[in-house]
Amino acid sequence: MGRAGTGGAARAAAVAGPPLLLLLLLTRSPPATAGDHRKSVIGLVSEHFSQAPQKLSSYSWYGSIRLFHFRVPPDTVLLRWLLHVSWGSGTPCTDVEITVHFRHGAPPVVNPLGTSFPNNTIQQPSFQVRALLSSMLLDNTSVNVSHPAPGDWFVAAHLPPSSQKIEVQGFAPTCAYVFQPDMLVMRAMEVSILEPDVPLPQTLLSHPNYLKIFVPEYTQELLLELQGCVSSGSPGCPVRLTVGGATLPSNFQKVLTCTDPTLSCRLLLPSPPWGRWLQVTAESLVGPQVSVAFIAQAALTACRPWSMTFQRLLRNSPNQSHDTSVGQLSPGPAHQGLGRSSGVGGGAFCLLSFPVMREDIDTVSVRFQPMDGISVLVHSDAPSLLRLRLDTGMDSGGSLTITLKVNKTEVSGDTLVVACVNAASAFLSFNTSLNCTTAFFQGYPLSLRASSPVANLIIPYPETSSWYLSLQLLCPESPGVCEQAMVHVETVLYLVPCLNDCGPYGQCLLLRRYSYLYAGCSCKAGEGLGPPHLGTIFADTGIPALYIRCGSCTRTAERTHAGKAGPNGWRGWSCTDNSTAQTVAQQKVAALLLTLSNLMFLVPIMLSVQRAFLVEASVYFYTMFFSTFYHACDQPGEAVLCILSYDTLQYCDFLGSGVSTWVTILCMARLKTVLKHVLFLLGTLVIAMSLQLDRRGIWNMMGPCLFAFMIMAFMWVQRCRHRHQCYPTSWQRWAFCLLPGISMASMGVAIYTSMMTSDNYYYTHSIWHILLAGSAAFLLPPREEQTEPWACSQKFPCHYQICKNNQDELYTVT
């Protein structure tokens, strides 16, 4: 079983370089537990595997995790994960807890937020290791797995869920946590082949003996037995057998300890993994100076299937209906020969095997269907079996959905159909047990009866293997009723990227780690309010994310949000958890707040038209229009209206906000008309370019604003030096125009950068709209030209008319 811990040898060897580090780590024994002893490395070879480091992110949805995919070679006797964590250059990072998940065969199913899963979904917890950054920096954290199962292994890491505060990129200091796992394996070079019914003499000295036996398909039982066990220095049979490979999070290894020489030392394994090599490790329980000799022997019990072959189905009349054709087959040899002696070899047919067609529909999208349609014949003599091949290596990134239906008239009374879904081998012992447990896998039970004629099962991220659906008819209270009874069970078997396409409140997104593809749901108004923009999930690692249309998957994460996140809506594995979901009324109120608050721009628009600032009025109208419809499209649930694509509306909204601030400050500088318009155009082009490079960067707006402020300050200082008095000269304009405008702008910036959270976003961002538009109205200067001096008035100081003196210099009448 896996053991997590830290080691001083790893820390000491870090200075000596990678070769010495590898040697020390592989020769050091795992942390001692009961029965452990130091192992010799005779007959073992070490191998080292690593992948490029990735930058960790706070968990918000499954796309936030950093996934690593490894392959453990066969005959591996020890697997050790070394977990390296560091921070990027710059400001030292705070001490946070880093969570690392491990799983064999498929990506781990994680749920750090504690959200609910859809009904009938298998919620298998992952094996995880949690450690603080400080402890992982001081020493390499390691996880050891003895006798691991070969094949695919996945490691997933993430930071804790982020707070609800909305951080503006560029304002708050950022910290990069970089994670990299290394996989070290020790593989046995001398492995003895244990053949069925062939005795294999073995002698144990100071190191274990490694054996393996191939288990063919349709093996019902495997019996391992030790015979003639003798020890040179101790009584009894001090031998321990470890059978099978360790898997995470569940471990079904079998351990057999043989100590009494008078008792038979044997291990019976029902339904061992079919079509695989089974590892067997024999270890001595005495000192290295004592030798133990024994004979290992294996016996297999085969289960001969009656196959409903495709050729036999073709011999039936094509004009017959589906139910009729199956009904003609059922009374024949398939039914009469089950459980009885066959003419070939004298064996017995113990199951009815239905050929299954695998139809690849799209990426991580497969349909399974019996050759004769969708119905499977089930009776009481022996199980009916369907094999679902999910062993291509690319099938573990979706969800396996199984739906069984039965006609109520066929399961009346106490009659019921029981089913088991297992990986690697089928469950065949319905007559003795209904726990669906095979030798190395805990299956998932289903049942059909008159009161519940439909059964559903959802397995997220099924492990890479052949899966088996076995069904049998049972009559617990009246066994005689089931002897001649037959039931037709309809099957709907799919591998889908996301269950129900993530429902109406989510998007199904296909993610990539190198060549491995897996899918995840991004919920609307939920954690993250949609994923980051296309290409940003793994942009920091140099491995771009991939969004492909895969039937139900969308091509791009269109709903891009500038830092907005939080538990304000639908959440969960398939976006079915409505514990924090907004009601329709709340959605409408939020949409009205964010859209109608933009009407505040009508005030600066009217003032600009009145003062002949037509370019500025056009910019304010552009900002009001696109900000209104961007927030109308940015809403979750039902209160949404998109006149253009979401990405286009967002870009135009950000562009309008930046250009509005740019033209307002330049208008306050009182530049000459030609120079002002040239700067208007140049600034707009620069802002458009910067938004294309980084739409969320705070300097996209701050940079042009600071440059415009420098121009305005320079022009005001020049006028102060020329006139020998403060500019603007009117104290009324300072008191009633500039100071209120500056105050509103400062309050808006403070709210935007430090007060917004996911809970108050709809209110604070609406206030930001009002303050931004209000500050523009107060800060707009008076009209630039006036031919008649008598028109200058002090009645409304913010609306002063600008007159010309004999030097043709602009000034404000006081």
Buried (B, 14 or more C-beta within 10 A) or exposed (E): EBBBEBBEBBEEBBEEEEEEBBEBBBBBEBEEEEEEEEBEEEBBEBBBBBBEBBBBBBBBBBBBBBBBBBEBEBBBBBBBBBBBBBBEEEEEBEEBEBBBBBBBBBBBBBBBBEBBBBEBBBEBEBBBBEBEBEBBBEBBBBBBBBBBBBBBBBBBBBBEBBEBBBBBBBEEEEBBBBBBBBBBBBBBEEBBEBEBEEBBEBEBBBBBBBBBBBBEBBBBBBBBBBEEBEBEEBEBBBBBBBBBBBBBBBBBBBEBBBBEBEEEBBBEBBBBBBBBBBBBBBBBBBEEEBBBBBEBBBEBEBBBBBBBEEEBBEEBEEEEEEEEBBBEBBEEEBBEBBEEEBEEEEEBBBBBBBBBEBEEEBBBBBBBBBBBBBBBBBBBBBBBBBBBEBBEEBBBBBBBBBBBBBBEEBBEEBBBBBBBBBBBBBBBBBEEEBEBBBBBBBBBBBEBBBEEBEBBBBBBBBBBBBBBBBBBBBBEEEEEBBEEBBBBBBBBBBBBBBBBBBBEBBBBBBBBBEEBBBBBBBBBBBBBBBBBBBEBBBBBBEBEBBBBEBBBBBEBBBBBBBBBBBBBBBBBBBBBBBEBBBEEEBBBBBBBBBBEBBEBBBBBBEBBBEBEBEBBBBBBBBBBBBBBBBBBBBBBBEBBEBEBEBBBBBBBBBBBBBBBBBBBBBBBBBBEEEEBBEBBEEBBEBBBEBBEEEBBBBEBBBBBBEBBBEBBEEBBEEBBEEEEEEBBBBEBBBEBBBEBBBBBBEBBBEBBBEBBBBBBBBBBBBBBBBBBBBBBBBBBBBBBEBEEEEEBEEEEBBBBBBBBEEEEEBBBBE
